[in-house]
Amino acid sequence: MQPDNILKIENLCINIGRKKVLHNIHLQAKKGRILGIVGESGSGKSTLCRAIMQQLPPSFQQTDGSILFNHYPLTKESKHIGSTITSILQNPLMAFDTIQTIEGHFFETLKAHRKMERIQMSQLSELYLKKVQLYDTKRILKSYPFELSGGMLQRIMIALALISKPQLVIADEPTTALDLVTQHSILTLLRTLQNQEQLTMLLITHDLGVIAALADDVAVIYNGEVIEYTDVYTCFDSPVHPHTKQLLEARL
């Protein structure tokens, strides 16, 4: 039995004026799997991420195609964004309000999606901090973002993304801003959480090493088009497109 497709993108085309940014994109994110979107800078992968999150700048126009979430079209009016679809961004410090405590960020997220008392919100915040392997929970919740390291903030961002129990998590270059040791620990954490929570994830990256560590399926984007779309083992062992072969050779 094939996994359900939580996200289905059909013939998606996005332009800036007459310039094509994405062309004829067909992709599916299958339930309980990680779909890696890999490409060089400027290939269109972050534009695809913004299109799914319905956060395209005004100068970008969707000229064709559809983005379906659980078989329904995603629009700017969709209530899914931020609750059943959440995101993990690449720069953890930029994602936080520097004048609000970590507890304030958790409470703000929970108030937007659930009705519960303050003590329940505190307990749930502590639980999700522990899920991302941060155990000094009371100190962390009272801290401001600038008082914590980048690695800690990235773990907190993951906790915030998961606390609404989303069906789809979009991770846009989740380890780019981190040092190599911290990158490895975050990737290990994401894979552990994905298995524990049976998450469906869309992983946007330029790094084939990240794809190898996390993804089940992979789509290679080049000049706004998907040139390779298969499971991760086939992509690495038997790439078809010359550009995919180039990317793999450059990694060696």
MARVEXVO-493170 format. One record per residue: residue number from 1; residue in one letter; x, y, z of N, C-alpha, C, O in turn. Coordinates in steps of 0.2 Angstrom, whole numbers, plus 2048, in hexadecimal, padded with zeros to 3 digits. Layout:
N
<NUM,'a',<X,Y,Z>,<X,Y,Z>,<X,Y,Z>,<X,Y,Z>>
...
This chain:
252
<1,'m',<804,7FA,800>,<800,800,800>,<804,806,800>,<809,807,804>>
<2,'q',<803,80B,7FB>,<807,811,7FB>,<806,816,800>,<800,816,802>>
<3,'p',<80B,81A,803>,<809,81F,808>,<805,824,805>,<805,826,7FF>>
<4,'d',<801,827,809>,<7FC,82D,807>,<801,833,805>,<806,834,808>>
<5,'n',<7FE,836,800>,<802,83D,7FE>,<7FF,842,802>,<7F9,845,801>>
<6,'i',<802,845,807>,<800,84B,80B>,<800,851,807>,<7FB,855,807>>
<7,'l',<805,852,803>,<806,858,7FF>,<807,855,7F8>,<80B,851,7F6>>
<8,'k',<804,859,7F3>,<804,857,7EC>,<805,85D,7E8>,<800,862,7E8>>
<9,'i',<80A,85E,7E4>,<80B,864,7E0>,<80B,862,7D9>,<80E,85D,7D7>>
<10,'e',<807,865,7D5>,<805,863,7CE>,<807,869,7CA>,<803,86E,7CA>>
<11,'n',<80B,868,7C5>,<80C,86D,7BF>,<80D,874,7C2>,<80B,879,7BF>>
<12,'l',<811,875,7C8>,<812,87C,7CB>,<816,880,7C7>,<81C,87E,7C5>>
<13,'c',<814,886,7C5>,<818,88B,7C1>,<818,891,7C5>,<813,894,7C6>>
<14,'i',<81E,894,7C6>,<81E,89B,7C9>,<823,89F,7C5>,<828,89D,7C4>>
<15,'n',<821,8A5,7C4>,<825,8AA,7C1>,<826,8B1,7C5>,<822,8B2,7C9>>
<16,'i',<82B,8B4,7C3>,<82C,8BB,7C5>,<82C,8BF,7BE>,<831,8BF,7BA>>
<17,'g',<827,8C2,7BD>,<826,8C5,7B6>,<825,8C0,7B1>,<821,8BB,7B2>>
<18,'r',<82A,8C0,7AC>,<82A,8BB,7A7>,<82F,8B6,7A8>,<82F,8B1,7A5>>
<19,'k',<833,8B7,7AE>,<838,8B2,7AF>,<835,8AC,7B3>,<832,8AD,7B8>>
<20,'k',<837,8A6,7B1>,<834,8A0,7B4>,<839,89E,7BA>,<83F,89E,7B9>>
<21,'v',<836,89E,7C0>,<83A,89C,7C6>,<839,894,7C8>,<83D,891,7C9>>
<22,'l',<833,892,7C7>,<831,88B,7C7>,<82D,889,7C1>,<828,88D,7BF>>
<23,'h',<82E,883,7BF>,<82B,881,7B9>,<829,87A,7B9>,<82D,875,7B9>>
<24,'n',<822,879,7B8>,<81F,872,7B8>,<822,86D,7BD>,<824,868,7BC>>
<25,'i',<821,870,7C4>,<823,86C,7C9>,<81E,867,7CB>,<818,868,7CC>>
<26,'h',<820,860,7CB>,<81B,85B,7CE>,<81F,857,7D3>,<824,854,7D2>>
<27,'l',<81C,857,7D9>,<81F,854,7DF>,<819,852,7E4>,<814,854,7E4>>
<28,'q',<81B,84D,7E8>,<817,84A,7ED>,<81B,849,7F3>,<820,846,7F3>>
<29,'a',<818,84B,7F9>,<81B,849,800>,<816,844,803>,<810,845,804>>
<30,'k',<819,83E,804>,<816,838,806>,<816,838,80E>,<81B,83A,811>>
<31,'k',<810,836,810>,<80F,835,818>,<815,831,81B>,<816,82C,819>>
<32,'g',<818,834,820>,<81D,831,824>,<824,830,821>,<828,82D,823>>
<33,'r',<825,834,81C>,<82B,834,818>,<82E,83B,817>,<82B,840,818>>
<34,'i',<835,83B,816>,<838,842,815>,<83A,843,80E>,<83D,83E,80B>>
<35,'l',<837,848,80B>,<838,849,804>,<83E,84F,804>,<83C,854,806>>
<36,'g',<844,84D,801>,<849,852,801>,<849,856,7FA>,<848,853,7F5>>
<37,'i',<849,85D,7FA>,<849,861,7F4>,<850,864,7F4>,<852,868,7F9>>
<38,'v',<854,862,7EF>,<85B,864,7EF>,<85D,868,7E9>,<85A,866,7E3>>
<39,'g',<861,86D,7E9>,<863,871,7E4>,<868,876,7E6>,<868,878,7EC>>
<40,'e',<86B,879,7E1>,<870,87F,7E2>,<86C,885,7E4>,<866,885,7E3>>
<41,'s',<870,88A,7E6>,<86D,891,7E8>,<86A,893,7E1>,<86D,893,7DC>>
<42,'g',<864,896,7E1>,<860,899,7DC>,<85D,894,7D7>,<85A,895,7D2>>
<43,'s',<85C,88D,7DA>,<859,888,7D6>,<852,889,7D6>,<84E,886,7D2>>
<44,'g',<84F,88C,7DB>,<848,88C,7DC>,<845,889,7E2>,<83F,889,7E3>>
<45,'k',<849,885,7E6>,<847,881,7EB>,<844,885,7F1>,<83E,883,7F4>>
<46,'s',<846,88B,7F3>,<843,88F,7F8>,<83D,892,7F6>,<838,893,7FA>>
<47,'t',<83D,894,7EF>,<836,896,7EC>,<831,891,7ED>,<82B,893,7EF>>
<48,'l',<833,88B,7EC>,<82E,886,7ED>,<82B,885,7F4>,<825,884,7F5>>
<49,'c',<830,886,7F9>,<82E,886,800>,<829,88B,801>,<824,88A,805>>
<50,'r',<82B,891,7FF>,<826,897,800>,<820,896,7FD>,<81B,898,800>>
<51,'a',<820,893,7F7>,<819,892,7F4>,<815,88D,7F8>,<80F,88E,7F8>>
<52,'i',<818,888,7FB>,<814,883,7FF>,<811,887,805>,<80B,886,807>>
<53,'m',<815,88B,808>,<813,88F,80E>,<80F,895,80C>,<80D,898,811>>
<54,'q',<80E,896,806>,<809,89C,804>,<80D,8A2,806>,<809,8A7,808>>
<55,'q',<813,8A3,805>,<817,8A9,807>,<81B,8AC,802>,<820,8AE,803>>
<56,'l',<819,8AB,7FC>,<81C,8AE,7F6>,<81C,8B5,7F6>,<817,8B8,7F8>>
<57,'p',<822,8B9,7F4>,<821,8C0,7F4>,<81D,8C2,7EF>,<81B,8BE,7EA>>
<58,'p',<81A,8C9,7EF>,<815,8CB,7EA>,<817,8CB,7E3>,<813,8CA,7DE>>
<59,'s',<81E,8CB,7E2>,<821,8CB,7DB>,<820,8C4,7D8>,<821,8C4,7D1>>
<60,'f',<81F,8BF,7DC>,<81F,8B8,7D9>,<818,8B6,7D7>,<813,8B8,7DB>>
<61,'q',<817,8B3,7D2>,<810,8B1,7CF>,<810,8AA,7CE>,<814,8A7,7CA>>
<62,'q',<80B,8A7,7D1>,<80A,8A0,7CF>,<805,8A0,7C8>,<800,8A2,7C8>>
<63,'t',<808,89E,7C3>,<805,89E,7BC>,<801,898,7BA>,<7FD,898,7B6>>
<64,'d',<803,892,7BE>,<800,88C,7BC>,<801,887,7C2>,<805,888,7C6>>
<65,'g',<7FD,882,7C2>,<7FD,87C,7C7>,<7FA,87D,7CD>,<7F6,882,7CE>>
<66,'s',<7FB,878,7D2>,<7F7,878,7D8>,<7FC,875,7DD>,<800,871,7DC>>
<67,'i',<7FA,877,7E4>,<7FE,874,7E9>,<7F8,871,7EE>,<7F4,875,7F0>>
<68,'l',<7F8,86A,7EE>,<7F2,867,7F2>,<7F5,865,7F9>,<7FA,861,7F9>>
<69,'f',<7F1,866,7FE>,<7F3,863,805>,<7ED,85F,807>,<7E8,862,808>>
<70,'n',<7EE,859,808>,<7E9,854,80A>,<7E3,855,804>,<7DD,855,806>>
<71,'h',<7E5,855,7FE>,<7E1,855,7F8>,<7DD,85C,7F7>,<7D9,85D,7F3>>
<72,'y',<7DE,861,7FC>,<7DB,868,7FB>,<7E0,86D,7F9>,<7E6,86D,7FB>>
<73,'p',<7DE,872,7F5>,<7E3,877,7F3>,<7E5,87B,7F8>,<7E1,87D,7FD>>
<74,'l',<7EC,87D,7F9>,<7EE,882,7FD>,<7EE,889,7FB>,<7F0,88A,7F5>>
<75,'t',<7EB,88D,7FF>,<7EB,894,7FD>,<7ED,898,803>,<7EE,896,808>>
<76,'k',<7EE,89F,802>,<7F0,8A3,807>,<7EA,8A3,80D>,<7EC,8A5,812>>
<77,'e',<7E4,8A1,80B>,<7DF,8A1,810>,<7DF,89A,814>,<7DB,89A,819>>
<78,'s',<7E3,896,812>,<7E3,88F,815>,<7E5,890,81D>,<7EA,893,81E>>
<79,'k',<7E1,88C,821>,<7E3,88C,828>,<7E8,887,82A>,<7EA,887,830>>
<80,'h',<7EB,883,825>,<7F0,87E,827>,<7F6,881,829>,<7FA,87F,82D>>
<81,'i',<7F8,887,825>,<7FF,88A,826>,<800,88C,82D>,<7FC,890,830>>
<82,'g',<805,889,830>,<807,88B,837>,<804,886,83C>,<806,886,842>>
<83,'s',<800,882,83A>,<7FD,87D,83F>,<7FE,876,83C>,<803,872,83F>>
<84,'t',<7FB,874,837>,<7FC,86D,834>,<802,86D,82F>,<804,868,82D>>
<85,'i',<804,873,82D>,<80A,874,829>,<80E,879,82D>,<80C,87F,82E>>
<86,'t',<814,877,82F>,<819,87B,832>,<820,87B,82F>,<821,877,82B>>
<87,'s',<824,880,831>,<82A,880,82E>,<830,881,833>,<82F,884,838>>
<88,'i',<836,87F,831>,<83C,880,835>,<841,884,830>,<842,881,82A>>
<89,'l',<843,889,832>,<847,88E,82E>,<84E,88D,82F>,<850,88A,834>>
<90,'q',<852,890,82A>,<859,88F,82A>,<85D,893,82F>,<863,891,832>>
<91,'n',<85A,899,831>,<85E,89E,836>,<85A,89E,83C>,<855,8A2,83C>>
<92,'p',<85C,89A,841>,<858,89A,847>,<857,8A1,84B>,<852,8A2,84D>>
<93,'l',<85C,8A5,84B>,<85C,8AB,84F>,<857,8B0,84B>,<853,8B3,84F>>
<94,'m',<857,8B0,844>,<852,8B4,841>,<84B,8B2,842>,<846,8B6,840>>
<95,'a',<849,8AC,844>,<843,8A9,844>,<83F,8AB,84B>,<839,8AA,84C>>
<96,'f',<843,8AE,850>,<841,8B0,856>,<840,8B7,857>,<844,8BB,854>>
<97,'d',<83B,8B9,85B>,<83B,8C0,85E>,<83F,8C1,863>,<83E,8BE,869>>
<98,'t',<844,8C5,863>,<84A,8C6,868>,<847,8C9,86E>,<84B,8C8,873>>
<99,'i',<841,8CC,86E>,<83F,8CF,875>,<83A,8CB,878>,<836,8CD,87D>>
<100,'q',<839,8C4,876>,<834,8C0,879>,<838,8B9,87B>,<83C,8B7,878>>
<101,'t',<836,8B7,881>,<839,8B1,883>,<837,8AB,87F>,<833,8AB,87B>>
<102,'i',<83B,8A6,880>,<839,89F,87D>,<832,89D,87F>,<82F,89A,87B>>
<103,'e',<831,89E,885>,<82A,89C,888>,<825,8A0,884>,<820,89D,882>>
<104,'g',<826,8A6,883>,<821,8AA,87F>,<820,8A8,878>,<81B,8A8,876>>
<105,'h',<826,8A5,875>,<825,8A3,86E>,<821,89C,86E>,<81C,89B,86A>>
<106,'f',<822,898,873>,<81E,892,874>,<816,894,875>,<812,891,872>>
<107,'f',<815,898,87A>,<80E,89A,87B>,<80B,89D,875>,<805,89C,874>>
<108,'e',<80E,8A1,872>,<80B,8A4,86C>,<809,89F,867>,<804,8A0,864>>
<109,'t',<80E,89A,866>,<80C,895,861>,<806,891,863>,<802,88F,85F>>
<110,'l',<806,88F,86A>,<801,88B,86D>,<7FA,88E,86C>,<7F5,88B,86B>>
<111,'k',<7FA,895,86E>,<7F4,899,86E>,<7F1,899,867>,<7EB,899,867>>
<112,'a',<7F5,899,862>,<7F2,899,85B>,<7EF,893,859>,<7EB,893,855>>
<113,'h',<7F1,88D,85C>,<7EE,887,85A>,<7EA,883,85F>,<7E7,87E,85D>>
<114,'r',<7EB,885,865>,<7E7,881,86A>,<7E5,885,870>,<7E7,88B,871>>
<115,'k',<7DF,882,873>,<7DD,886,879>,<7DF,882,87F>,<7DD,87C,880>>
<116,'m',<7E3,885,883>,<7E5,882,88A>,<7E7,887,88F>,<7E9,88D,88D>>
<117,'e',<7E8,885,895>,<7EA,889,89A>,<7F1,88A,89A>,<7F5,887,897>>
<118,'r',<7F4,890,89E>,<7FB,891,89E>,<7FF,88C,8A0>,<804,88B,89D>>
<119,'i',<7FD,888,8A5>,<801,883,8A8>,<802,87D,8A3>,<807,87A,8A3>>
<120,'q',<7FC,87C,89F>,<7FD,877,89A>,<801,879,895>,<805,874,892>>
<121,'m',<801,87F,893>,<806,881,88E>,<80D,881,890>,<812,87F,88C>>
<122,'s',<80E,882,897>,<815,882,899>,<817,87A,899>,<81D,879,897>>
<123,'q',<813,876,89B>,<815,86F,89B>,<816,86C,894>,<81B,868,893>>
<124,'l',<812,86E,890>,<813,86C,889>,<819,86F,886>,<81D,86B,882>>
<125,'s',<81B,875,887>,<821,878,885>,<827,874,888>,<82C,873,884>>
<126,'e',<827,872,88E>,<82D,86F,891>,<82D,868,88E>,<833,865,88C>>
<127,'l',<827,864,88C>,<827,85E,889>,<82B,85E,882>,<82F,85A,881>>
<128,'y',<829,863,87F>,<82C,864,878>,<833,866,878>,<837,864,873>>
<129,'l',<835,86A,87D>,<83C,86B,87E>,<840,865,87F>,<846,864,87C>>
<130,'k',<83D,860,883>,<841,85A,884>,<841,855,87E>,<845,851,87D>>
<131,'k',<83C,856,87A>,<83C,852,874>,<841,854,86F>,<844,850,86C>>
<132,'v',<844,85A,870>,<849,85C,86B>,<850,85C,86F>,<855,85F,86E>>
<133,'q',<850,858,875>,<856,857,879>,<858,85D,87C>,<85E,85E,87D>>
<134,'l',<854,862,87F>,<856,867,883>,<852,866,88A>,<84C,867,88A>>
<135,'y',<856,865,88F>,<854,863,895>,<853,868,89B>,<850,867,8A0>>
<136,'d',<857,86E,89A>,<857,873,89F>,<851,878,89D>,<852,87E,89B>>
<137,'t',<84B,875,89D>,<845,878,89A>,<843,87E,89D>,<842,883,89A>>
<138,'k',<843,87F,8A4>,<841,885,8A7>,<845,88B,8A6>,<843,890,8A4>>
<139,'r',<84C,88A,8A6>,<851,88F,8A4>,<850,891,89D>,<850,897,89B>>
<140,'i',<84F,88C,898>,<84E,88E,891>,<848,892,890>,<848,897,88C>>
<141,'l',<842,890,893>,<83C,893,892>,<83C,89B,894>,<839,89F,891>>
<142,'k',<840,89C,899>,<841,8A3,89C>,<846,8A7,898>,<847,8AD,899>>
<143,'s',<84A,8A4,894>,<84F,8A7,890>,<84D,8AB,88A>,<847,8A9,887>>
<144,'y',<851,8B0,888>,<84F,8B3,881>,<854,8B0,87C>,<859,8AD,87D>>
<145,'p',<851,8B0,876>,<855,8AD,870>,<85D,8AF,870>,<861,8AA,86F>>
<146,'f',<85E,8B5,871>,<866,8B7,871>,<86A,8B4,876>,<870,8B4,876>>
<147,'e',<867,8B1,87B>,<86A,8AE,881>,<86C,8A7,880>,<86F,8A3,884>>
<148,'l',<86A,8A4,87A>,<86A,89D,878>,<86F,89C,872>,<86F,8A0,86E>>
<149,'s',<872,896,871>,<876,895,86B>,<872,893,865>,<86C,892,866>>
<150,'g',<875,894,85F>,<871,892,859>,<86F,88B,859>,<869,88A,857>>
<151,'g',<872,886,85C>,<870,87F,85C>,<86A,87E,860>,<865,87B,85E>>
<152,'m',<86A,882,866>,<864,881,86A>,<85E,885,867>,<859,882,868>>
<153,'l',<85F,88A,864>,<859,88E,861>,<857,889,85B>,<851,889,85A>>
<154,'q',<85B,886,857>,<858,882,852>,<854,87C,855>,<84F,87A,852>>
<155,'r',<856,879,85B>,<852,874,85E>,<84C,877,860>,<847,873,860>>
<156,'i',<84C,87D,863>,<846,880,865>,<841,881,85F>,<83B,880,860>>
<157,'m',<844,883,85A>,<840,884,854>,<83C,87E,851>,<837,87E,84F>>
<158,'i',<840,878,852>,<83D,872,850>,<837,870,855>,<832,86E,853>>
<159,'a',<839,871,85C>,<833,870,861>,<82D,874,85F>,<827,872,860>>
<160,'l',<82E,87B,85D>,<828,87F,85C>,<825,87D,855>,<81F,87D,855>>
<161,'a',<828,87A,851>,<825,877,84B>,<821,871,84C>,<81C,870,848>>
<162,'l',<823,86D,851>,<820,867,852>,<81A,867,857>,<816,863,858>>
<163,'i',<81A,86D,85B>,<815,86D,861>,<80E,86D,85F>,<80A,86C,863>>
<164,'s',<80D,870,859>,<806,870,856>,<804,869,853>,<7FE,869,850>>
<165,'k',<808,864,854>,<807,85E,851>,<805,85E,849>,<800,85C,847>>
<166,'p',<80A,861,845>,<809,862,83E>,<808,85B,83A>,<80B,856,83C>>
<167,'q',<805,85C,834>,<805,856,830>,<80B,856,82B>,<80E,851,828>>
<168,'l',<80E,85D,82A>,<813,85E,825>,<818,863,828>,<816,868,82A>>
<169,'v',<81E,861,828>,<824,866,82B>,<828,868,825>,<82B,863,821>>
<170,'i',<829,86E,823>,<82D,870,81E>,<834,873,821>,<834,878,825>>
<171,'a',<839,870,820>,<840,872,823>,<844,875,81D>,<846,871,819>>
<172,'d',<845,87B,81E>,<849,87F,818>,<850,880,81B>,<851,885,81F>>
<173,'e',<854,87C,818>,<85C,87D,819>,<85C,87D,821>,<85F,882,824>>
<174,'p',<85A,878,825>,<85A,878,82C>,<861,878,830>,<861,87A,836>>
<175,'t',<866,877,82C>,<86D,876,830>,<872,87B,82D>,<878,87B,82F>>
<176,'t',<870,87F,828>,<875,883,824>,<879,888,828>,<87F,889,828>>
<177,'a',<875,88B,82D>,<878,890,831>,<87C,88D,837>,<87F,891,83C>>
<178,'l',<87D,887,838>,<880,884,83E>,<887,881,83C>,<888,87F,836>>
<179,'d',<88B,880,841>,<892,87D,840>,<890,875,83F>,<88B,872,840>>
<180,'l',<896,872,83C>,<895,86B,83A>,<893,866,840>,<88F,862,83E>>
<181,'v',<896,867,846>,<894,862,84B>,<88C,863,84D>,<889,85E,84E>>
<182,'t',<88A,86A,84D>,<883,86B,84F>,<87F,869,849>,<879,866,84B>>
<183,'q',<881,86A,843>,<87D,867,83D>,<87B,860,83E>,<876,85E,83D>>
<184,'h',<881,85C,840>,<880,855,841>,<87B,853,846>,<876,84F,845>>
<185,'s',<87B,856,84C>,<876,855,851>,<86F,857,84F>,<86B,853,851>>
<186,'i',<86E,85C,84C>,<868,85E,84A>,<865,859,845>,<85F,858,845>>
<187,'l',<869,857,840>,<867,852,83B>,<865,84C,83E>,<860,849,83D>>
<188,'t',<869,849,843>,<867,843,847>,<860,844,84B>,<85C,840,84B>>
<189,'l',<85F,84A,84E>,<859,84C,851>,<853,84C,84D>,<84E,849,84E>>
<190,'l',<854,84F,847>,<84E,84F,842>,<84C,848,840>,<846,846,840>>
<191,'r',<851,844,83F>,<850,83D,83D>,<84C,839,842>,<848,835,841>>
<192,'t',<84F,83A,848>,<84C,837,84E>,<844,839,84F>,<840,835,850>>
<193,'l',<843,83F,84F>,<83C,842,850>,<838,840,84A>,<832,83E,84B>>
<194,'q',<83B,83F,844>,<837,83D,83E>,<834,836,83F>,<82E,834,83E>>
<195,'n',<838,832,842>,<837,82B,843>,<832,82A,849>,<82D,827,849>>
<196,'q',<833,82E,84E>,<82F,82E,854>,<828,831,853>,<823,82E,855>>
<197,'e',<827,836,84F>,<821,83A,84E>,<81E,838,848>,<818,83A,846>>
<198,'q',<821,834,844>,<81F,832,83D>,<81D,838,839>,<818,839,836>>
<199,'l',<822,83D,839>,<821,843,836>,<822,842,82E>,<825,83E,82B>>
<200,'t',<81E,846,82A>,<81F,847,823>,<823,84E,823>,<821,853,825>>
<201,'m',<828,84E,81F>,<82D,854,81F>,<82F,855,818>,<830,851,814>>
<202,'l',<82F,85C,816>,<832,85E,810>,<839,861,812>,<839,866,816>>
<203,'l',<83E,85F,810>,<845,861,811>,<848,865,80C>,<84A,862,807>>
<204,'i',<849,86B,80C>,<84C,870,807>,<853,871,809>,<855,873,80E>>
<205,'t',<858,86F,804>,<85F,870,805>,<863,870,7FF>,<861,86E,7FA>>
<206,'h',<869,873,800>,<86E,872,7FA>,<873,86D,7FB>,<877,86C,7F7>>
<207,'d',<872,86A,801>,<878,865,803>,<875,85E,802>,<871,85B,806>>
<208,'l',<879,85A,7FE>,<877,853,7FD>,<879,84F,803>,<876,84A,804>>
<209,'g',<87D,851,807>,<87F,84E,80D>,<879,84E,812>,<877,849,815>>
<210,'v',<875,853,812>,<86F,854,816>,<869,84F,813>,<866,84C,817>>
<211,'i',<869,84F,80D>,<864,84A,809>,<866,843,80B>,<861,83F,80D>>
<212,'a',<86C,841,80B>,<86E,83A,80C>,<86D,838,813>,<86B,833,815>>
<213,'a',<86D,83D,818>,<86C,83C,81F>,<865,83B,821>,<863,838,826>>
<214,'l',<860,83F,81D>,<85A,83F,820>,<854,83D,81B>,<84F,83A,81D>>
<215,'a',<855,83E,814>,<850,83D,810>,<84E,836,80E>,<852,832,80E>>
<216,'d',<848,835,80D>,<845,82E,80A>,<845,82F,802>,<846,82A,7FF>>
<217,'d',<842,835,800>,<841,836,7F9>,<845,83D,7F7>,<846,841,7FC>>
<218,'v',<846,83E,7F1>,<84A,844,7EF>,<848,846,7E9>,<847,843,7E4>>
<219,'a',<847,84D,7E8>,<846,851,7E2>,<84C,855,7E1>,<84D,85A,7E5>>
<220,'v',<84F,855,7DB>,<855,85A,7D9>,<852,85F,7D5>,<84F,85E,7D0>>
<221,'i',<853,865,7D7>,<850,86B,7D3>,<856,86F,7D0>,<85B,870,7D3>>
<222,'y',<855,870,7CA>,<85A,874,7C6>,<857,879,7C1>,<853,877,7BD>>
<223,'n',<859,87F,7C2>,<856,884,7BE>,<84E,884,7BE>,<84B,885,7B9>>
<224,'g',<84B,883,7C4>,<844,884,7C5>,<840,87D,7C3>,<83A,87E,7C3>>
<225,'e',<844,878,7C1>,<840,872,7BF>,<843,86C,7C3>,<849,86C,7C5>>
<226,'v',<83E,867,7C4>,<840,861,7C7>,<843,85C,7C2>,<840,85A,7BD>>
<227,'i',<84A,85B,7C3>,<84D,857,7BE>,<84E,850,7C0>,<850,84B,7BC>>
<228,'e',<84D,84E,7C6>,<84E,848,7C9>,<849,847,7CF>,<849,84B,7D3>>
<229,'y',<846,841,7CF>,<841,841,7D4>,<840,839,7D6>,<83D,836,7D2>>
<230,'t',<843,837,7DB>,<843,830,7DD>,<844,82F,7E4>,<844,833,7E8>>
<231,'d',<845,828,7E6>,<847,827,7ED>,<84E,828,7EE>,<852,828,7E9>>
<232,'v',<850,82A,7F4>,<857,82C,7F5>,<85D,827,7F3>,<862,829,7F0>>
<233,'y',<85B,821,7F4>,<860,81C,7F2>,<861,81C,7EA>,<867,81B,7E8>>
<234,'t',<85C,81C,7E7>,<85D,81C,7DF>,<860,822,7DD>,<864,822,7D8>>
<235,'c',<85F,828,7E0>,<862,82E,7DE>,<869,82E,7DF>,<86D,830,7DB>>
<236,'f',<86C,82B,7E5>,<873,82B,7E6>,<876,825,7E2>,<87C,826,7E0>>
<237,'d',<873,820,7E1>,<876,81A,7DE>,<876,81A,7D6>,<87A,818,7D3>>
<238,'s',<870,81D,7D4>,<86F,81D,7CC>,<86C,823,7CA>,<866,823,7C7>>
<239,'p',<86F,829,7CB>,<86C,82F,7C8>,<86B,82F,7C1>,<86F,82C,7BD>>
<240,'v',<866,832,7BE>,<865,832,7B7>,<867,839,7B4>,<86A,839,7AF>>
<241,'h',<865,83E,7B7>,<867,845,7B4>,<86E,847,7B4>,<871,846,7BA>>
<242,'p',<871,84A,7AF>,<878,84C,7B0>,<87A,850,7B5>,<87F,850,7B8>>
<243,'h',<875,855,7B7>,<876,85A,7BC>,<876,856,7C3>,<87A,858,7C7>>
<244,'t',<872,851,7C4>,<872,84E,7CA>,<879,84A,7CB>,<87C,84A,7D0>>
<245,'k',<87B,847,7C6>,<882,844,7C6>,<887,849,7C8>,<88C,847,7CB>>
<246,'q',<887,84F,7C5>,<88C,854,7C6>,<88C,856,7CE>,<891,856,7D1>>
<247,'l',<886,856,7D1>,<885,858,7D8>,<888,853,7DC>,<88C,854,7E1>>
<248,'l',<887,84C,7DA>,<88A,847,7DE>,<891,846,7DD>,<895,845,7E2>>
<249,'e',<894,848,7D8>,<89B,847,7D6>,<89E,84D,7DA>,<8A4,84C,7DD>>
<250,'a',<89B,853,7DB>,<89E,859,7DE>,<89E,857,7E6>,<8A2,85A,7E9>>
<251,'r',<89A,853,7E8>,<89A,851,7EF>,<8A0,84D,7F1>,<8A2,84D,7F7>>
<252,'l',<8A2,849,7ED>,<8A8,844,7EE>,<8AE,848,7EF>,<8B3,844,7F1>>
